[in-house]
Amino acid sequence: MRKWLVMMSMMILIMLPAPADAQQVERSMVEPKGEVIWEVPMPFKKVAITFDDGPHPVYTPQILQILKYYDAKATFFLTGERIERFPDLVKREVKEGHEIGNHSFTHPNFSSLSLRDIEKEISTTEELLLQFQPGTRPKLFRPPGGELSMPVLGLMKEMDLLPILWSWHQDPKDWAGSSSEAISAHVLENIHNGDIILLHDSGGNRKETVKALETILSALTEKGYQFVTVQELMETDPVFGF
């Protein structure tokens, strides 16, 4: 049945235009219905720290060690090509209670791809993720660069995936080579209950991210914050919960 649905979806996608010139989603139209998640405002001191582009053989283990020390859970949005290269790190993430999500296979620019190619990027990675959580189909997807057009959102619905972005005030730009001081200051100065924080454990030198993570967890722990997965964050709200 699933194969038949995928084949039908592919036939539809072939007839659809490429998303390069497509309108980007309007937050005010999709967020209230829970179609795309940026954050989950709440009265509780809970936040979700997310890591994109991994796993990485150097930085991911360091990040996992820090998370373990602070009894913090995180969500890792993984690329398929790196899952294939470092499966033991994915196993460790799952074993230590963290959440894994889909971040495409090669981290391409979606605006340059057809919907058919985008579907392949996502479904290939989905099959890889299933190996680490048999029987539990990954539901969370983060588009590369946060780029999400209306046609791509339609594809997400067809594939029963939930796009997860991040709080607009919680992108400390660690991907741009910011210092650990700048990264941690940005997160701490803008913290709100229910934030989804964007960090990266791969895609470049992440030494500063690792240092910043220690500072962030230490400071927010003192303030009484809990660090949960994105799914756990959403479960506190009836609009966003599964």
N, C-alpha and C positions, 0 to 999 in steps of 0.2 A: 504494500500500500504506500509506504513512504517513498519507494523508488518511483512509483507512478506519479505521485505528487511532485517530486523533484523534476521528473521529465516534463510534466505539464507546465511547471514554473519556468523551466528553461525555454520552452517553446514560446511562452508569453514574453520572456525577457528578450528573446531574439528580435521580436517585433517592436520593442520599446527603444526610444532614442538613448544614446549615451548620456550620462548625467553631467557631462562637462559644462553645459550651459544651463543646467537646471537651477531652479530657485532653491536657495537654502532654507531650511526649516526656520519658522518663526517661533521663538521660545514661548511667547504668550499664547500661541495656538495649541501647542502640543504638551507643554508641561502640566497644565491643570488636569489633563486626562491621563497623566502618567505614561505617555507614549515615549518620552525621552526624559532622562533623569540628569539634572545638574547638581541637585542637593536635596536634602530632606529636612527642612526646618522643623525643629522640635524643642520642647522645654528641657530635654535631657542633655547632659554633657557627653555626647557621643559624636565621634567623627570617623570617617572612613579614609584611610590613607591608601592610595593606589599607586602602583608602579607599572609603567609601560615599557614595551620593547624587549623585555627579557625572554628567557633568563640569560645571565652572563656568568661565566665561570669564576670571575674574581669578585664582582660587586654583589651579586645575588647572595652568596653565602654570608658575606659580611652583614648585609641587610637582615637576613634571616636570624643571624646571631643576636643582633640588636633588638629585633622584634621579640625574640624569645626572652631576653633579659627583662623586658618591660611587660611581658605577658600581653603583648599587643598582636592583634590579628590584622591582616591586610589583604587587599585584593590585587592580584597580579594579572595584568592583561598581556598575554603572551603572543608572540608571532610564531607561526607554524614552522618556519625554517629554523628558528632557534630551539623550538621544542624538539625537533629531530636531532639537533646537535647536542643538546644537554638534557636528555630525558631524566637523568638522576636528580637534577635540580628541581624539575617539576614534581617528581615523586616526593622530594623533601618538602616542598611547599604544601602539598596536599596533606602529607603525614603530620606536619606541624600545625594543621588547622587553618591554613590560609585558603582563600578563595582564588580560583583561576578563571579567567575570562578570555574571550576571543579578541585578538587585535589584528586579524588578517594573517596571511601567510608571509608576504614579503614586505609589508608596510608600504604599499604604493600610494601614489596620489590618486584618490578615487576619481577626481574630476577628469583624469586622463584615460579612464577605463570605461568599457561598456558595462552595463548591468550584468551581462552574462559573465564577464571576467571577474567582476566584484563577487558574484555568487560563488564562483570557483575559489577565490581567495578565502572566503569565509568558510565554505563547506569543507575544504581540505583541512583547514585548521580545526574545525569542529570534530572531524574524525580522529585527529590526533589527540585532542583533549579527552575524548571518550575513553581512551586507553587508560587514563589515570583515575577516572571515576566511572567505572563500568555501571551502566544502568542509570546514570545521572547525566542527562544531556545538558551541556553548558547553555545557559540562557543569556548571559551578559555579554554584550559586544561593545567595544569601543572603537569607533572608526579612526583610522590613522589621521593624526593632526586635528581630530575633532571635526573633520569635514563631513557634514551630513546634509544632503540635498533631499528634497521631497521624494524623488524616485528611489533613492537609497533607503529612505525611511519606509517606503512601501515594500521594498524588498525585505527589510528587517521584519515587517509584519508577516510577510509570506513565509519567512523562515522561522517565525515564532521566536525572535530574538528581541531583547530589550536594549536599546542604545543607552550607554552610560557615558556621560561627559564628565564635567567637573565644575565645581563652584568657580564662577568667573573671577572671584577675588582670591582663589587659591591655586593659581599657576605661578609659582615662584621662579619659573624659567630656568630650572636647573639644566634643561636641555641646551641652553644657550651659553653654558660655561659660567654661570653665576657663582660667586663665592659661597662657602658654607654659611658665613655670617649673613649674607644677603638672603639666601634661601630660607634660613630659619627665621630671620626677622620678618620676612614677608608673611610666612605662615602664621607666626605667633601674633603679629600685629593685626591680622585680619580674621582671626579665628571666630567662628560662630558655631553654635550647636547645629549638628546635622550636616556640616561641611563634607564635601568630597574633595580631597586634596590630591593634586597631580604631582607625581614625582616619576623619575625614571631610573631603572636599574641596569639599563643597557643603552646602546646607541651612541656611545662615546665614553669619555673619561668621567666616571661618576664618583670619584673620591670625595668631592665636595658635597655631593648628595648624601653619601654615607655619614660624613661628619655632621651635616645638618640634621639628619634623622635622629642622631643621639641627642642633640640639643632640643629638638622639637618634642620628642617623647618625654624627656626629663622634665621640661617646663610644663607641658600639658598634664603630665601625671600629677605634678604638684598642685595643679589647679583642679584636679578631680575628674579629668576627662577619661573616657574609655575609648579604646581603639578597636573598632569592629569592622567586619566585612561590609561591602556594599549591600549585600542581601540582608544582613542583619539590620543595617541602618533603615532599609526600606520597610522591613517588617513592623516597624513601630508606627507606620502611617497607613491607614486603610486605602488611600488613593494609590500609593506606590507599592504596597505589599503584594506578594504573589498570591 
